Amino acid sequence: MLKRLHVKNFTVFAEAEFEFSRGLNVIVGTNGTGKSHVLKLGYAVLNSFGSKHLLEDYQASNNSNDVSLPRKEETITIHEKLLTVFRPSPARLRQLIRREAVPQEARIEYDFHNQSYSPGVLSFQSNRSHESNIGLNSWENVVQWFAPPVFIPAKEVLTLGWMLSASRQFKLPMDETYLDVLGQLSGLALQNPEQAAAAAISALTKLLGGEVEEQNGSFFLVYPKEERMEMNLVAEGLRKFGTLQKLLSNGSLTPRATLFWDEPEANLNPALLKKLAALLVQLAGQGFQIILATHSLFLLKEFHILSRELKTPVRYFGLSAEPGQATTVTAADNLEHLPDIVALDAELEQSDKFLNVLNQEDADI
């Protein structure tokens, strides 16, 4: 699990600190304040931090070729992963340095909730970069703890199965998070999914009326009587629930794998947003770490309500920026303690105007 990110002169941030909880973490802010950047950075760190260092150090210490670890040719550094998930043009880390920074140098510090690992640092300036060695403080439960993170993009992915095979031949103009999650979606459902996921899988199956299955790169919603529907015929909002169901049922998403989700509210009506909020809070209560980005006031309110009703804490990060200025970050464990957020203010203002119009109409009758 990701515990901390400290960034300096990275994209829109002059300097910012993110201290993530083990459960549900919600990043809120208007467009352009760096919500997706935080998700992608955290994902790149967790996706790669354990790969080469974990594989080489663990095998050297234990004389092991454990198949549950990534093969050496599949490992990747944070430097490399940042380039594939951010896709700067040209493909150089210097493109991710805040343009107003003097000198032109960025620094990223990261730490983990699991104490088997010591903190790490990545810094880059112009064409030079340096990644500190990530030390292992303890070998106990290393393999059991390691699990790749999951990133669900804002755009649904269950109709994009063709991308995996196409990517082996063509350079696709999309960031690698899409290919990563499609690979994780392709696994068969487990006979015995993790107990922590059982209730959520059951609720998702009931909501969808069936289960998501994959065949030759295509996804289907399969109903109890073996009827199936091509995923492009399923409502786009429901495909998001299908994605979550499939990831949980095939074991890609577990309490050991942090879930990053960018704008989960897209294409969901308020009734479905309430169901989604309940599922995410439920998973957080079962030990899943979830880090999501949103600018939906409805979803934020629902999280606040559920956190109070179910006694499940939620960590909020408010991102805001004045024109031409760096993004500032405020963390709070209570939604009411967040400072004014433009994305929220606009929705609140509209709500007030709407009520005023309704009251005026009633007065005119």
C-alpha positions in Angstrom: 0.0 0.0 0.0 1.1 3.5 -0.8 1.6 5.6 2.3 3.2 8.9 1.1 4.0 10.9 -2.0 6.0 14.1 -1.7 6.5 15.9 -5.0 8.6 18.9 -5.9 8.3 20.7 -9.3 6.4 17.8 -10.7 3.8 18.8 -13.5 1.5 21.3 -11.9 2.8 21.0 -8.3 5.6 23.3 -6.9 5.6 21.2 -3.8 2.9 18.9 -2.4 2.5 16.2 0.2 0.0 13.3 0.0 -0.3 11.1 3.1 -2.6 8.3 2.1 -4.7 6.2 4.5 -5.0 2.4 4.2 -8.6 2.7 3.2 -10.5 5.2 1.0 -8.7 8.3 -0.3 -10.5 10.9 -2.4 -8.8 13.5 -4.5 -11.1 16.4 -5.5 -10.4 19.4 -7.6 -11.4 21.1 -10.8 -9.9 20.3 -14.3 -6.2 21.0 -14.6 -5.3 20.8 -10.9 -3.5 17.5 -11.3 -5.9 14.9 -10.0 -5.1 12.4 -12.7 -1.4 13.2 -12.3 -1.4 12.1 -8.7 -3.1 8.8 -9.6 -0.7 8.1 -12.4 2.3 8.9 -10.3 1.1 6.7 -7.4 0.3 3.9 -9.9 3.8 4.1 -11.5 5.5 3.9 -8.1 3.5 0.9 -7.0 3.6 -0.8 -10.4 7.4 -0.7 -10.6 8.9 -0.1 -7.1 9.0 -3.8 -6.3 9.9 -5.1 -9.7 13.6 -5.2 -10.3 14.7 -4.5 -6.7 12.2 -7.0 -5.2 13.0 -9.7 -7.8 16.8 -9.5 -7.8 17.2 -9.0 -4.0 14.7 -11.6 -3.1 16.1 -14.2 -5.4 19.7 -13.4 -4.4 18.8 -13.7 -0.7 16.7 -16.9 -1.0 18.2 -18.5 -4.2 14.6 -18.5 -5.4 12.9 -18.4 -8.8 9.4 -18.0 -7.3 6.9 -17.8 -10.1 4.6 -15.5 -8.1 7.1 -12.7 -8.7 7.4 -11.0 -12.1 9.9 -12.4 -14.6 13.0 -10.3 -15.0 12.1 -9.4 -18.6 8.8 -8.1 -17.4 10.1 -5.7 -14.8 10.2 -2.0 -15.3 11.6 1.1 -13.4 9.6 4.0 -12.2 11.4 6.2 -14.8 10.1 3.9 -17.6 6.6 3.6 -16.2 6.2 7.3 -15.8 6.9 7.7 -19.5 4.4 5.1 -20.5 1.5 6.3 -18.3 2.0 10.0 -18.9 3.2 9.8 -22.5 5.0 13.1 -22.7 6.1 14.3 -26.1 8.9 14.0 -26.6 9.2 11.0 -24.4 11.6 12.5 -21.8 11.1 12.9 -18.1 12.1 16.6 -18.4 8.6 17.1 -19.9 7.2 16.3 -16.5 9.1 19.1 -14.7 7.1 22.1 -13.7 7.9 24.7 -16.3 8.3 27.5 -13.9 10.8 25.6 -11.7 14.2 27.0 -11.2 16.4 25.0 -11.6 14.6 22.6 -13.9 14.6 19.7 -11.6 11.8 17.5 -10.1 11.9 15.2 -7.1 9.5 12.5 -6.0 9.7 10.8 -2.6 7.6 7.8 -1.8 6.9 5.5 1.2 4.8 2.5 1.9 2.6 1.2 4.7 4.3 -2.1 4.6 7.5 -1.8 6.7 9.3 -4.4 4.6 10.3 -1.6 2.3 12.3 1.6 3.0 11.3 4.9 1.3 12.5 5.7 -2.2 13.4 8.8 -4.2 13.3 9.6 -7.9 14.8 12.9 -9.1 15.3 14.1 -12.7 16.8 17.1 -14.3 16.9 17.7 -18.1 17.9 14.3 -19.6 19.4 13.0 -16.3 17.5 11.0 -13.7 18.4 9.1 -10.6 16.3 6.5 -8.7 17.5 5.5 -5.3 17.7 1.8 -4.5 14.7 0.6 -2.6 15.9 -1.4 0.4 14.1 -4.4 1.9 14.1 -4.1 5.7 12.5 -7.5 6.2 12.1 -10.6 4.1 9.1 -11.8 6.0 5.9 -12.1 3.9 7.6 -10.3 0.9 5.9 -12.5 -1.7 2.6 -12.6 0.1 2.5 -8.8 0.2 3.5 -8.1 -3.4 0.6 -7.4 -5.8 0.5 -5.1 -8.8 -1.8 -2.1 -8.4 -4.9 -1.6 -10.5 -5.7 1.6 -12.5 -9.2 2.1 -13.8 -9.2 5.0 -16.3 -12.1 7.5 -16.7 -13.1 5.9 -20.0 -14.7 2.4 -19.7 -12.4 -0.4 -21.0 -14.6 -3.5 -21.5 -15.2 -2.7 -25.1 -11.5 -2.1 -25.8 -10.3 -5.7 -25.5 -8.9 -5.5 -29.1 -6.2 -3.2 -27.9 -4.2 -5.9 -26.2 -3.6 -7.8 -29.4 -3.2 -4.7 -31.5 -0.6 -3.3 -29.1 1.7 -6.2 -30.0 1.9 -4.9 -33.6 1.1 -1.2 -33.5 2.0 1.8 -31.4 -1.3 2.8 -29.9 -1.8 6.5 -29.0 -3.1 5.7 -25.5 -1.4 5.6 -22.1 -0.4 2.2 -20.7 -3.0 2.2 -18.0 -5.5 0.9 -20.5 -3.3 -2.0 -21.6 -2.4 -2.8 -18.0 -6.0 -3.1 -16.8 -7.1 -5.0 -19.9 -4.4 -7.5 -19.1 -5.7 -7.8 -15.5 -9.3 -8.2 -16.8 -8.5 -11.2 -19.0 -8.1 -13.7 -16.2 -10.7 -16.4 -15.5 -12.8 -16.1 -12.4 -11.5 -17.9 -9.3 -13.4 -20.7 -7.7 -12.8 -19.2 -4.3 -12.2 -15.4 -4.6 -10.8 -13.6 -1.6 -13.2 -13.5 1.4 -12.7 -9.7 1.6 -14.2 -9.4 -1.9 -17.0 -11.9 -1.6 -19.8 -9.4 -0.5 -18.8 -6.9 -3.2 -18.8 -9.6 -5.9 -22.2 -10.7 -4.8 -23.6 -7.2 -4.8 -22.1 -6.5 -8.2 -23.5 -9.7 -9.7 -27.0 -8.8 -8.4 -26.7 -5.3 -9.8 -25.6 -6.5 -13.3 -27.9 -9.5 -13.4 -25.0 -11.7 -14.4 -21.2 -12.0 -14.6 -18.6 -10.6 -16.9 -16.6 -13.1 -18.9 -13.8 -12.7 -21.5 -13.4 -14.7 -24.6 -10.6 -14.1 -27.2 -10.2 -10.5 -26.2 -13.9 -9.7 -26.1 -16.0 -9.2 -23.0 -19.6 -10.4 -22.4 -22.2 -10.1 -19.7 -23.3 -13.7 -19.1 -26.7 -14.2 -17.4 -27.7 -17.2 -15.2 -29.4 -19.2 -18.1 -26.1 -18.9 -20.1 -27.5 -16.1 -22.2 -24.8 -13.6 -23.1 -24.7 -10.0 -24.2 -21.8 -8.3 -26.0 -20.4 -5.6 -23.8 -21.0 -2.8 -26.3 -24.7 -3.5 -25.9 -24.5 -3.0 -22.1 -25.0 0.6 -20.8 -21.7 2.3 -20.4 -22.3 3.2 -16.8 -22.9 -0.5 -16.0 -19.7 -1.5 -17.7 -17.8 0.3 -14.9 -19.5 -2.0 -12.4 -18.6 -4.9 -14.7 -15.0 -3.9 -14.7 -14.9 -3.9 -10.9 -16.7 -7.2 -10.7 -14.3 -8.9 -13.1 -11.2 -7.5 -11.3 -12.4 -8.8 -8.0 -13.6 -12.2 -9.2 -10.4 -13.1 -11.0 -8.1 -12.0 -8.1 -6.5 -9.1 -9.8 -7.9 -6.7 -7.2 -7.2 -7.8 -3.6 -6.4 -6.0 -0.4 -2.8 -6.3 -1.4 -3.4 -4.4 -4.7 -4.1 -0.6 -4.4 -7.0 0.5 -6.6 -6.6 3.8 -8.5 -9.8 5.0 -10.2 -10.0 8.2 -12.3 -13.4 9.9 -12.2 -15.6 6.8 -11.4 -18.7 9.0 -11.6 -18.5 9.4 -15.4 -21.7 8.1 -17.1 -23.3 7.1 -13.8 -26.7 8.5 -12.7 -27.2 9.5 -9.0 -28.9 6.2 -8.1 -25.9 4.2 -9.5 -23.5 6.6 -7.9 -25.0 5.8 -4.5 -24.4 2.1 -5.2 -20.9 2.7 -6.3 -20.1 4.7 -3.2 -21.5 2.0 -1.0 -19.4 -0.7 -2.7 -16.2 1.4 -2.4 -16.7 2.2 1.2 -17.5 -1.5 1.8 -14.2 -2.6 0.1 -12.3 0.0 2.1 -13.8 -1.5 5.3 -12.5 -4.9 4.1 -8.9 -3.7 3.9 -8.7 -2.5 0.3 -6.7 0.7 -0.3 -8.6 2.9 -2.8 -7.3 6.2 -4.3 -9.7 7.9 -6.6 -10.1 11.3 -8.3 -13.4 13.1 -8.7 -15.2 16.4 -9.0 -18.6 15.1 -8.2 -20.2 16.8 -5.3 -22.9 14.1 -5.2 -20.3 11.3 -4.8 -18.4 13.3 -2.1 -21.6 13.8 -0.1 -22.4 10.1 -0.4 -18.9 9.2 0.9 -19.4 11.6 3.8 -22.7 10.1 4.7 -21.5 6.5 4.5 -18.3 7.2 6.4 -20.4 8.4 9.3 -23.0 5.7 9.1 -20.5 2.8 8.8 -17.7 4.3 10.8 -15.3 3.9 7.9 -12.8 6.8 7.7 -12.3 8.7 4.4 -9.2 10.8 3.6 -9.9 13.8 1.4 -7.4 15.8 -0.6 -8.5 19.2 -2.0 -6.6 20.5 -5.0 -6.9 24.1 -6.0 -5.0 26.6 -8.1 -5.2 30.2 -9.1 -4.6 31.1 -12.8 -0.9 30.7 -13.6 -0.1 29.4 -10.1 1.0 26.0 -8.8 -1.6 23.6 -7.4 -2.0 23.6 -3.6 -3.1 20.6 -1.7 -5.1 20.4 1.6 -5.7 17.1 3.3 -8.6 16.5 5.7 -10.4 13.5 7.3 -13.7 15.4 7.2 -15.3 16.7 4.0 -16.5 19.8 5.9 -12.9 20.8 6.6 -11.8 21.1 3.0 -11.2 24.6 1.8 -13.3 26.2 -1.0 -12.9 24.0 -4.1 -13.9 25.6 -7.4 -15.5 22.4 -8.7 -17.6 22.1 -5.6 -18.5 25.8 -5.4 -19.9 25.8 -8.9 -22.2 22.9 -8.1 -23.3 24.4 -4.8 -24.0 27.7 -6.5 -26.1 26.0 -9.1 -28.1 24.1 -6.4 -28.8 27.4 -4.7 -30.0 29.0 -7.9 -32.2 26.0 -8.7 -33.9 26.2 -5.3 -34.4 29.9 -5.8 -36.0 29.3 -9.2 -38.3 26.6 -7.7 -39.3 28.9 -4.8 -40.0 31.7 -7.2 -42.2 29.5 -9.4 -44.1 28.4 -6.4 -44.6 32.0 -5.3 -46.0 32.8 -8.8 -48.6 30.1 -8.8 
